[in-house]
Amino acid sequence: MNAPFRTKAALPQWDLSELYASLDDPRIEADLARAGEQAQAFSARAGTLVPLAGEPARLGETLDALIGDYEALTDALGRVAAYAGLMAAANRLDGRRVAFEADVRARIGQMAALTVWLGPEINRLSDGALEAAARAHAPLLRWRPWLDQVRARRAHELSDEMERFLAERSAIAAQWPRLFDETLAALKVGPEGRSLSEALNDLSDLRSSVRKASAGHLSKVLADKAPVLALCLNTVIQEKALEDRWRGFSDPAASRHLDNRVDPEAVEAMVEAVRASAPAISHRYYRLKARAMGRSQLDHWDRNAPLTAKAPRSYDWDEGREIVLHSFARLGQPFEAIARSFFENGWIDAAPRPGKQAGAFAHPVVASSHPYIFMNWMGERRDVLTLAHELGHGVHQELARSQGTLLSQTPLTLAETASIFAEGLTFEHLLEHAPAAEQRGLLASRIEDGLNTVVRQIAFHSFEARVHAQRAEGEVSADALGRIWCEVMGESLGPAVRLNPGYEVYWAYVPHFVHTPFYVYAYAFGDLLVASLMERRAADPEGFAPLYRDLLGAGGAKGYVEALAPFGLDPREPSFWATGLKRLERLVDAFEAQVGG
């Protein structure tokens, strides 16, 4: 099997001391105590807005101050929460770390509950009163995007008491995702006791025997834990359904659409466009790949297999860093400088190790701090692209910090833009510098990345939709989850991919289903959006850069329609989705020309 990357000991581990020195840092308790006092004081101001509805100037000044204080408290709590979460992610087998994270979540939940009155009280004001307050106190206009989000949830708010109850209860509900994470982190796959990340990495090994063996070992350990993981998923879905019912959401994805500030019709149009494209893109590609590998049908463990038996090139950390930084430099010096700061300041944790959570992410922390990057570097091409992806997030988050903690939070419809864009530029660099003999393999890899980001994520979305619908009728067993999984994935992959026994438990390692229901469509949204942006960049690279910087710097201060207008793009138009899908289809055309129809 693939050995862990040979220079693993030299890989960076992040330095979190800018947040806190250790779990025993007395500043943690001091910050939590101070935040508790602030939360109590904030709670005492409940009921101060509605009586001022007839006094625009006083209302505007009071509301402006309240939102500013709410942001400051959110920032203070977010800093401690981020530290707890990052420490736990780095080693989920360390009982002290995970207990610390759980305790911090509980305490923060209690404090946050003291602030939940603000949104409902704002929504008890009329539109006219708010408009008059903004005219009378101009600084309030800064908060308009945040206020628009608050107003959008008006129809779905509960009583102040219920909102406070749900806020306090959130720390308890978080124990189900915690159980899910700790279960996966503790997995020992195969006779060598490999981690989940290493086992998944083996599914792209150049040796078919290794891929097959790893798939079998992975299926076995996931099947052993499937009852627990299914319970986590069922409980999260049931809790969400209960809250959705009380809030009046008729569709389980509706609250996510609202948070994303996206029209449900736009999402549905995208989903249907991707599903309709599957025969021409996904099904055709896997049929061609099978032919290129001398097969009539691929086993599921061959989906991401290399096309040749030649060992793929490996990259050491320094190589990967310079490739990614070069790609950011193509957008301009500000982008490259920000990306470089992550390497120079110890903001990246890349070393795989026992207990470390699988996967990769960029954590924005809060506006008063800076983001951190988390990944598991194995030295493969995919890791170079993952580094670019997460640094794209990091640069985006760093640029948006100037908006403040409340307005820097980018909706998911735009949150994947910079990450996928950076990944695309990095792939272009890899392709430009690859020997001719490697071109076909790289082209295949690029297509597979696109399929995994667009077609596969929409299949994940369909899986979620079906599971949530079935959960409404009763608990969905692990076996039933497996049947739905195989049906949905079979539809997306097509007949050229054989879903062998054991594949039915692969739903169990996807964290988004438990952590952030209905998140996954954002990946497809972002990829297709980036395809359109890259077309714009190709037409005018110099004119594109400042517009792109403004897009990222806006954070959550602009919705996706307003943010994309300067580029002449509108995701509400069907042609928008066609542009991205045609770009992917052209790659399959190029691959077909090499393989032969």
C-alpha positions as CSV (number, residue, x, y, z in Angstrom):
1,M,0.0,0.0,0.0
2,N,1.0,3.6,-0.3
3,A,3.3,4.4,2.6
4,P,2.7,7.6,4.5
5,F,4.6,10.5,2.9
6,R,8.3,10.0,3.3
7,T,9.1,13.4,4.8
8,K,6.1,13.4,7.1
9,A,8.2,14.5,10.1
10,A,9.2,17.7,8.3
11,L,5.6,18.7,7.5
12,P,4.3,21.8,9.3
13,Q,2.0,21.7,12.3
14,W,0.2,24.8,13.1
15,D,1.1,27.2,15.9
16,L,-2.1,28.2,17.8
17,S,-0.3,30.3,20.4
18,E,-1.7,33.5,18.9
19,L,-5.1,32.3,20.1
20,Y,-4.0,30.6,23.4
21,A,-0.8,29.1,24.8
22,S,-2.4,25.8,25.8
23,L,-5.6,24.3,27.2
24,D,-4.4,25.6,30.6
25,D,-3.9,29.2,29.5
26,P,-5.6,31.3,32.1
27,R,-6.7,33.7,29.4
28,I,-9.3,31.2,28.3
29,E,-11.1,31.3,31.6
30,A,-10.7,35.0,31.8
31,D,-12.1,35.5,28.3
32,L,-15.0,33.2,29.0
33,A,-15.8,35.0,32.3
34,R,-15.6,38.4,30.6
35,A,-17.8,37.2,27.8
36,G,-20.3,35.8,30.3
37,E,-20.6,39.2,32.0
38,Q,-21.0,40.9,28.6
39,A,-23.7,38.4,27.6
40,Q,-25.6,39.1,30.9
41,A,-25.4,42.8,30.3
42,F,-26.5,42.3,26.7
43,S,-29.5,40.2,27.8
44,A,-30.6,43.1,30.2
45,R,-31.1,45.3,27.1
46,A,-33.8,43.2,25.7
47,G,-37.0,45.1,25.0
48,T,-35.2,48.4,24.3
49,L,-35.9,48.6,20.5
50,V,-39.7,48.4,20.0
51,P,-40.4,51.3,22.4
52,L,-38.2,53.5,20.2
53,A,-40.0,52.7,16.9
54,G,-41.4,56.2,16.8
55,E,-38.1,57.9,17.4
56,P,-35.9,57.1,14.3
57,A,-32.7,58.8,15.5
58,R,-32.7,57.1,18.9
59,L,-33.7,53.8,17.4
60,G,-31.0,54.0,14.8
61,E,-28.3,54.8,17.4
62,T,-29.5,52.2,19.8
63,L,-29.7,49.4,17.2
64,D,-26.3,50.3,15.7
65,A,-24.7,50.1,19.2
66,L,-26.5,46.8,19.9
67,I,-25.3,45.1,16.7
68,G,-21.8,46.4,17.4
69,D,-21.8,44.9,20.9
70,Y,-23.3,41.7,19.6
71,E,-20.5,41.4,17.0
72,A,-17.9,42.0,19.7
73,L,-19.4,39.3,21.8
74,T,-19.6,36.9,18.8
75,D,-16.0,37.6,18.1
76,A,-14.9,36.9,21.7
77,L,-16.8,33.6,21.9
78,G,-15.8,32.6,18.4
79,R,-12.1,32.9,19.3
80,V,-12.4,30.4,22.2
81,A,-14.6,28.1,20.2
82,A,-12.2,28.1,17.3
83,Y,-9.2,27.2,19.5
84,A,-11.2,24.4,21.1
85,G,-12.3,23.0,17.8
86,L,-8.8,23.2,16.2
87,M,-7.2,21.5,19.1
88,A,-9.7,18.7,19.0
89,A,-9.4,18.2,15.2
90,A,-5.6,17.8,15.6
91,N,-6.1,14.8,17.9
92,R,-9.5,13.3,18.4
93,L,-8.0,10.5,20.4
94,D,-6.9,12.9,23.1
95,G,-9.7,12.7,25.7
96,R,-8.7,16.0,27.3
97,R,-8.9,17.9,24.0
98,V,-12.3,16.5,23.0
99,A,-13.7,17.1,26.5
100,F,-12.4,20.6,26.5
101,E,-14.1,21.2,23.1
102,A,-17.4,19.9,24.4
103,D,-17.2,21.9,27.6
104,V,-16.5,25.1,25.7
105,R,-19.4,24.5,23.4
106,A,-21.7,24.1,26.3
107,R,-20.6,27.3,28.0
108,I,-20.7,29.3,24.8
109,G,-24.1,27.9,24.0
110,Q,-25.4,29.2,27.4
111,M,-23.9,32.7,26.7
112,A,-25.1,32.8,23.1
113,A,-28.6,32.0,24.4
114,L,-28.6,35.3,26.2
115,T,-28.3,37.1,22.9
116,V,-31.0,35.4,20.8
117,W,-33.6,38.0,21.6
118,L,-31.9,40.5,19.3
119,G,-33.1,39.0,16.0
120,P,-36.8,38.5,17.0
121,E,-36.9,42.0,18.5
122,I,-35.5,43.5,15.3
123,N,-38.2,41.6,13.4
124,R,-40.9,43.1,15.6
125,L,-40.1,46.5,14.1
126,S,-41.8,47.5,10.9
127,D,-40.0,48.0,7.6
128,G,-40.8,51.7,7.8
129,A,-39.4,52.0,11.3
130,L,-36.1,50.4,10.2
131,E,-35.8,52.6,7.1
132,A,-36.5,55.7,9.0
133,A,-33.9,54.7,11.6
134,A,-31.3,54.2,8.9
135,R,-32.0,57.6,7.4
136,A,-31.8,59.3,10.7
137,H,-28.6,57.4,11.8
138,A,-26.4,56.8,8.7
139,P,-23.9,54.4,10.5
140,L,-26.7,51.8,10.7
141,L,-26.5,51.4,6.9
142,R,-23.3,49.4,7.4
143,W,-25.3,46.6,8.9
144,R,-27.9,46.4,6.1
145,P,-26.7,43.1,4.7
146,W,-26.8,41.5,8.2
147,L,-30.2,43.1,8.9
148,D,-31.5,41.7,5.6
149,Q,-30.5,38.2,6.7
150,V,-32.3,38.7,10.0
151,R,-35.4,40.0,8.3
152,A,-35.4,37.0,5.9
153,R,-35.9,34.7,8.9
154,R,-38.8,36.6,10.3
155,A,-41.5,34.1,9.2
156,H,-39.5,31.3,10.8
157,E,-38.7,32.7,14.3
158,L,-40.1,31.3,17.5
159,S,-40.8,32.9,20.8
160,D,-37.9,34.4,22.7
161,E,-38.0,31.6,25.2
162,M,-37.9,28.9,22.5
163,E,-35.1,30.6,20.7
164,R,-33.1,30.7,23.9
165,F,-33.9,27.0,24.7
166,L,-32.7,26.0,21.2
167,A,-29.5,28.0,21.5
168,E,-28.7,26.4,24.9
169,R,-29.6,22.9,23.5
170,S,-27.3,23.3,20.5
171,A,-24.3,22.2,22.6
172,I,-26.0,18.9,23.5
173,A,-27.1,18.3,19.9
174,A,-23.4,18.8,18.9
175,Q,-22.6,15.6,20.7
176,W,-23.9,13.5,17.8
177,P,-21.5,15.0,15.2
178,R,-18.8,14.6,17.9
179,L,-19.6,10.9,18.2
180,F,-19.5,10.6,14.5
181,D,-16.1,12.3,14.3
182,E,-14.5,10.3,17.1
183,T,-15.8,7.0,15.7
184,L,-14.2,7.7,12.3
185,A,-11.0,9.1,13.9
186,A,-10.6,5.8,15.9
187,L,-10.9,3.6,12.8
188,K,-8.0,1.2,12.2
189,V,-8.3,0.0,8.6
190,G,-6.8,-3.3,7.5
191,P,-4.1,-5.4,9.1
192,E,-1.7,-2.4,9.2
193,G,-4.2,-0.3,11.2
194,R,-4.2,2.5,8.8
195,S,-6.2,5.7,9.4
196,L,-9.3,6.6,7.4
197,S,-7.4,9.2,5.4
198,E,-4.6,6.7,4.5
199,A,-7.2,4.1,3.5
200,L,-9.1,6.5,1.3
201,N,-5.8,7.6,-0.2
202,D,-5.1,3.9,-1.1
203,L,-8.1,3.9,-3.4
204,S,-6.0,5.9,-5.9
205,D,-3.0,3.6,-5.7
206,L,-1.6,2.6,-9.0
207,R,-1.9,-1.1,-8.1
208,S,-5.3,-2.7,-8.6
209,S,-4.6,-5.2,-5.9
210,V,-4.0,-2.5,-3.3
211,R,-7.1,-0.6,-4.3
212,K,-9.2,-3.7,-4.1
213,A,-7.8,-4.7,-0.7
214,S,-8.2,-1.2,0.7
215,A,-11.8,-1.0,-0.5
216,G,-12.5,-4.4,1.2
217,H,-10.9,-3.4,4.5
218,L,-12.6,0.0,4.4
219,S,-16.0,-1.6,3.8
220,K,-15.5,-4.0,6.7
221,V,-14.6,-1.3,9.3
222,L,-17.4,1.0,8.1
223,A,-19.9,-1.9,8.2
224,D,-18.8,-2.6,11.8
225,K,-19.5,1.0,12.8
226,A,-22.5,1.5,10.5
227,P,-25.1,1.1,13.2
228,V,-23.5,3.9,15.3
229,L,-22.9,6.2,12.3
230,A,-26.5,5.5,11.1
231,L,-27.8,6.5,14.6
232,C,-25.8,9.7,14.5
233,L,-27.3,10.5,11.0
234,N,-30.8,9.6,12.0
235,T,-30.7,11.6,15.1
236,V,-29.3,14.7,13.4
237,I,-32.0,14.4,10.7
238,Q,-34.8,13.9,13.3
239,E,-33.6,16.9,15.4
240,K,-33.5,19.1,12.2
241,A,-36.9,17.9,11.2
242,L,-38.3,18.8,14.6
243,E,-36.9,22.3,14.5
244,D,-37.9,22.8,10.8
245,R,-41.5,21.9,11.7
246,W,-41.6,24.4,14.6
247,R,-40.1,27.1,12.4
248,G,-42.4,26.4,9.4
249,F,-39.9,25.1,6.9
250,S,-41.7,22.7,4.6
251,D,-38.5,21.4,2.9
252,P,-35.5,20.1,4.8
253,A,-33.1,22.1,2.5
254,A,-35.1,25.4,2.9
255,S,-33.2,26.7,5.9
256,R,-29.9,26.1,4.2
257,H,-31.1,28.0,1.1
258,L,-32.1,30.9,3.4
259,D,-28.7,30.9,5.1
260,N,-27.0,30.9,1.7
261,R,-29.3,33.7,0.5
262,V,-30.0,31.7,-2.6
263,D,-33.3,31.2,-4.4
264,P,-34.4,27.5,-4.1
265,E,-35.4,27.7,-7.8
266,A,-31.7,28.4,-8.7
267,V,-30.5,25.4,-6.7
268,E,-33.2,23.2,-8.2
269,A,-32.3,24.4,-11.7
270,M,-28.6,23.6,-11.1
271,V,-29.5,20.1,-9.7
272,E,-31.6,19.3,-12.7
273,A,-29.0,20.6,-15.1
274,V,-26.3,18.4,-13.5
275,R,-28.5,15.3,-13.4
276,A,-29.4,15.8,-17.1
277,S,-25.7,16.1,-18.0
278,A,-24.7,12.8,-16.4
279,P,-25.0,10.6,-19.5
280,A,-23.0,13.0,-21.7
281,I,-20.3,13.7,-19.0
282,S,-20.1,11.3,-16.2
283,H,-21.4,8.1,-17.8
284,R,-19.4,8.7,-21.0
285,Y,-16.2,9.5,-19.1
286,Y,-16.2,6.3,-17.0
287,R,-17.0,4.3,-20.1
288,L,-14.0,5.8,-21.8
289,K,-11.8,5.3,-18.8
290,A,-12.7,1.6,-18.6
291,R,-11.7,1.3,-22.3
292,A,-8.4,3.1,-21.6
293,M,-7.7,0.6,-18.8
294,G,-8.6,-2.3,-21.1
295,R,-11.8,-3.1,-19.1
296,S,-15.4,-3.3,-20.1
297,Q,-16.5,-2.1,-16.6
298,L,-14.7,-0.4,-13.7
299,D,-15.0,-1.7,-10.1
300,H,-15.9,1.0,-7.7
301,W,-12.4,1.0,-6.3
302,D,-11.1,1.9,-9.8
303,R,-13.1,5.1,-10.0
304,N,-10.1,7.3,-9.2
305,A,-7.4,4.8,-10.3
306,P,-4.4,6.1,-12.3
307,L,-4.5,5.3,-16.0
308,T,-1.0,3.8,-16.1
309,A,1.0,1.4,-14.0
310,K,3.8,3.9,-13.8
311,A,4.2,5.3,-10.3
312,P,2.7,8.8,-10.2
313,R,5.0,11.6,-9.4
314,S,5.2,12.5,-5.7
315,Y,5.7,16.1,-4.4
316,D,7.6,17.1,-1.3
317,W,6.2,19.9,0.8
318,D,8.4,22.6,-0.6
319,E,7.5,21.7,-4.2
320,G,3.8,21.7,-3.4
321,R,4.1,25.1,-1.7
322,E,5.9,26.8,-4.6
323,I,3.5,25.4,-7.2
324,V,0.5,26.7,-5.2
325,L,2.1,30.1,-4.6
326,H,3.0,30.4,-8.3
327,S,-0.7,29.8,-9.1
328,F,-1.8,32.5,-6.7
329,A,0.8,34.9,-8.2
330,R,-1.0,34.6,-11.5
331,L,-3.8,36.5,-9.9
332,G,-1.5,39.3,-8.7
333,Q,0.9,40.1,-5.9
334,P,-1.7,40.7,-3.2
335,F,-3.1,37.1,-3.6
336,E,0.4,35.5,-3.5
337,A,1.5,37.6,-0.5
338,I,-1.5,36.6,1.5
339,A,-1.1,32.9,0.6
340,R,2.6,33.0,1.5
341,S,1.8,34.4,5.0
342,F,0.1,31.1,5.9
343,F,3.4,29.2,5.3
344,E,5.6,31.8,7.0
345,N,3.5,32.3,10.1
346,G,2.7,28.7,11.1
347,W,-1.0,28.8,10.1
348,I,-1.0,25.4,8.4
349,D,-1.2,21.9,9.9
350,A,-0.4,19.3,7.2
351,A,1.3,16.4,9.0
352,P,-0.8,13.2,9.2
353,R,-0.6,11.5,12.6
354,P,-2.6,9.1,14.8
355,G,-5.8,10.6,16.0
356,K,-5.8,13.5,13.6
357,Q,-9.2,14.1,12.0
358,A,-9.5,13.0,8.3
359,G,-10.0,15.5,5.5
360,A,-9.1,19.2,5.1
361,F,-10.6,22.5,5.9
362,A,-9.8,26.2,6.4
363,H,-11.1,27.7,9.6
364,P,-11.8,31.4,9.5
365,V,-11.7,31.8,13.3
366,V,-13.0,35.4,13.8
367,A,-12.3,38.7,12.2
368,S,-9.9,39.8,15.0
369,S,-7.7,36.8,14.3
370,H,-6.8,35.0,11.0
371,P,-7.6,31.7,9.4
372,Y,-5.9,28.4,9.9
373,I,-5.5,25.6,7.3
374,F,-5.9,21.9,8.2
375,M,-5.0,18.9,5.9
376,N,-3.3,15.6,5.7
377,W,-0.4,15.7,3.2
378,M,0.5,12.5,1.5
379,G,2.7,14.0,-1.2
380,E,0.4,13.2,-4.1
381,R,-0.9,15.5,-6.9
382,R,-4.3,15.5,-5.1
383,D,-2.6,16.9,-2.0
384,V,-1.1,19.8,-4.0
385,L,-4.6,20.6,-5.3
386,T,-6.1,20.2,-1.8
387,L,-3.5,22.7,-0.5
388,A,-4.5,25.1,-3.2
389,H,-8.2,24.6,-2.4
390,E,-7.9,25.3,1.3
391,L,-5.5,28.2,0.8
392,G,-8.1,29.6,-1.6
393,H,-10.5,29.5,1.3
394,G,-7.9,31.0,3.6
395,V,-7.1,33.9,1.3
396,H,-10.8,34.5,0.8
397,Q,-11.3,34.6,4.6
398,E,-8.3,36.8,5.1
399,L,-9.6,39.4,2.5
400,A,-13.1,39.4,4.0
401,R,-11.8,40.0,7.6
402,S,-12.1,43.7,7.1
403,Q,-15.9,43.4,7.0
404,G,-15.9,42.3,10.7
405,T,-17.1,39.0,12.2
406,L,-20.7,39.4,11.2
407,L,-20.3,40.5,7.6
408,S,-17.2,38.5,6.8
409,Q,-19.2,35.2,6.9
410,T,-19.6,34.3,3.3
411,P,-22.8,32.4,2.2
412,L,-22.0,28.9,0.9
413,T,-23.0,29.9,-2.6
414,L,-19.9,32.0,-2.8
415,A,-17.8,30.3,-0.1
416,E,-16.3,27.7,-2.5
417,T,-15.5,30.3,-5.2
418,A,-11.9,31.1,-4.2
419,S,-11.0,27.6,-3.2
420,I,-12.1,26.0,-6.5
421,F,-10.6,28.9,-8.5
422,A,-7.2,28.4,-6.8
423,E,-7.5,24.6,-7.4
424,G,-8.2,25.3,-11.1
425,L,-5.2,27.6,-11.5
426,T,-3.0,25.1,-9.8
427,F,-4.1,22.3,-12.1
428,E,-3.4,24.5,-15.1
429,H,0.1,25.0,-13.8
430,L,0.6,21.2,-13.3
431,L,-0.7,20.5,-16.8
432,E,1.5,23.2,-18.4
433,H,4.6,21.7,-16.9
434,A,3.8,18.0,-17.3
435,P,5.7,15.9,-19.9
436,A,3.7,14.8,-22.9
437,A,3.5,11.3,-21.6
438,E,1.7,12.5,-18.5
439,Q,-0.8,14.7,-20.3
440,R,-3.6,12.1,-20.6
441,G,-3.4,11.1,-17.0
442,L,-3.5,14.7,-15.9
443,L,-6.5,15.4,-18.2
444,A,-8.3,12.4,-16.6
445,S,-7.5,13.6,-13.2
446,R,-8.9,17.1,-14.0
447,I,-12.1,15.5,-15.3
448,E,-12.4,13.3,-12.2
449,D,-11.9,16.4,-10.0
450,G,-14.7,18.1,-11.9
451,L,-17.0,15.0,-11.6
452,N,-16.3,14.7,-7.9
453,T,-17.0,18.3,-7.3
454,V,-20.1,18.6,-9.5
455,V,-21.8,15.3,-10.4
456,R,-20.8,13.5,-7.2
457,Q,-21.8,16.3,-4.9
458,I,-25.2,16.6,-6.5
459,A,-25.6,12.9,-6.0
460,F,-24.7,13.5,-2.4
461,H,-27.4,16.2,-2.3
462,S,-29.9,13.7,-3.8
463,F,-28.9,11.1,-1.2
464,E,-29.6,13.6,1.6
465,A,-32.9,14.6,0.1
466,R,-34.1,11.0,-0.1
467,V,-32.8,10.0,3.3
468,H,-34.5,13.1,5.0
469,A,-37.7,12.2,3.2
470,Q,-37.6,8.6,4.3
471,R,-36.6,9.6,7.9
472,A,-39.9,11.4,8.1
473,E,-41.6,8.0,7.8
474,G,-39.4,6.4,10.5
475,E,-35.8,5.5,11.3
476,V,-33.7,4.7,8.3
477,S,-31.6,1.6,9.0
478,A,-28.0,1.2,7.9
479,D,-29.1,-1.3,5.3
480,A,-31.7,1.2,3.9
481,L,-29.1,3.9,3.8
482,G,-26.9,1.6,1.8
483,R,-29.7,0.9,-0.7
484,I,-30.4,4.6,-1.2
485,W,-26.7,5.3,-1.5
486,C,-26.1,2.7,-4.2
487,E,-29.2,3.8,-6.2
488,V,-28.2,7.4,-6.2
489,M,-24.5,6.8,-6.9
490,G,-25.3,4.3,-9.6
491,E,-27.5,7.0,-11.3
492,S,-24.6,9.5,-11.2
493,L,-21.7,7.1,-12.2
494,G,-23.5,5.2,-14.9
495,P,-23.3,1.5,-16.0
496,A,-19.6,1.6,-16.6
497,V,-18.9,1.5,-12.8
498,R,-19.8,-1.6,-10.9
499,L,-20.8,-1.0,-7.4
500,N,-19.5,-4.1,-5.7
501,P,-20.7,-5.5,-2.4
502,G,-19.3,-3.4,0.4
503,Y,-19.8,-0.1,-1.4
504,E,-23.2,0.3,0.2
505,V,-21.5,1.6,3.5
506,Y,-19.5,4.4,1.9
507,W,-22.1,7.0,2.9
508,A,-20.8,6.5,6.4
509,Y,-17.5,8.5,6.0
510,V,-19.1,11.7,4.5
511,P,-19.1,14.2,7.4
512,H,-21.2,16.9,5.8
513,F,-24.4,14.8,6.1
514,V,-24.0,15.0,9.9
515,H,-22.3,18.3,10.4
516,T,-23.9,20.6,7.8
517,P,-27.0,19.1,6.2
518,F,-27.5,20.2,2.6
519,Y,-24.1,21.8,2.4
520,V,-22.8,19.7,-0.5
521,Y,-24.6,21.4,-3.3
522,A,-22.4,24.4,-2.6
523,Y,-19.4,22.6,-4.1
524,A,-21.2,22.1,-7.4
525,F,-22.5,25.7,-7.2
526,G,-19.0,26.9,-6.6
527,D,-17.4,24.8,-9.4
528,L,-19.9,25.8,-12.0
529,L,-19.6,29.5,-10.9
530,V,-15.8,29.3,-11.1
531,A,-16.0,27.8,-14.6
532,S,-17.9,31.0,-15.7
533,L,-15.4,33.2,-13.8
534,M,-12.4,31.5,-15.5
535,E,-14.0,32.2,-18.9
536,R,-14.2,35.9,-17.9
537,R,-10.5,35.8,-16.7
538,A,-9.4,34.2,-19.9
539,A,-11.0,37.1,-21.9
540,D,-9.4,39.9,-19.7
541,P,-6.9,38.8,-17.1
542,E,-5.9,42.3,-16.0
543,G,-9.5,43.6,-15.7
544,F,-10.5,40.4,-13.9
545,A,-8.1,40.6,-10.9
546,P,-9.5,43.8,-9.2
547,L,-13.1,42.6,-9.7
548,Y,-12.2,39.3,-8.2
549,R,-10.4,40.9,-5.2
550,D,-13.5,43.0,-4.6
551,L,-15.7,39.8,-4.8
552,L,-13.7,38.0,-2.2
553,G,-13.2,41.1,0.0
554,A,-17.0,41.6,0.2
555,G,-17.4,38.5,2.3
556,G,-21.0,38.2,3.2
557,A,-21.8,41.9,2.6
558,K,-23.2,41.0,-0.8
559,G,-25.5,38.2,-2.0
560,Y,-24.5,36.1,-4.9
561,V,-26.5,38.0,-7.5
562,E,-25.1,41.4,-6.5
563,A,-21.5,40.0,-6.1
564,L,-21.5,38.5,-9.6
565,A,-23.2,41.4,-11.4
566,P,-19.8,43.1,-12.2
567,F,-18.7,40.1,-14.1
568,G,-21.9,40.0,-16.1
569,L,-23.0,36.7,-14.6
570,D,-26.4,35.7,-13.2
571,P,-26.8,32.2,-11.7
572,R,-30.6,32.6,-12.0
573,E,-30.3,32.2,-15.7
574,P,-30.2,28.6,-17.1
575,S,-27.3,29.5,-19.4
576,F,-25.1,30.1,-16.4
577,W,-25.2,26.4,-15.5
578,A,-24.8,25.4,-19.1
579,T,-21.5,27.3,-19.3
580,G,-19.8,25.3,-16.5
581,L,-21.2,22.0,-17.6
582,K,-20.1,22.6,-21.2
583,R,-16.6,23.4,-20.0
584,L,-16.5,20.0,-18.3
585,E,-18.0,18.3,-21.3
586,R,-15.2,19.7,-23.5
587,L,-12.6,18.1,-21.3
588,V,-14.4,14.7,-21.8
589,D,-14.4,15.4,-25.5
590,A,-10.6,15.9,-25.4
591,F,-10.2,12.7,-23.4
592,E,-12.3,10.8,-25.9
593,A,-10.2,12.1,-28.8
594,Q,-7.1,10.6,-27.0
595,V,-8.7,7.3,-26.1
596,G,-10.7,6.9,-29.2
597,G,-14.5,6.8,-29.4
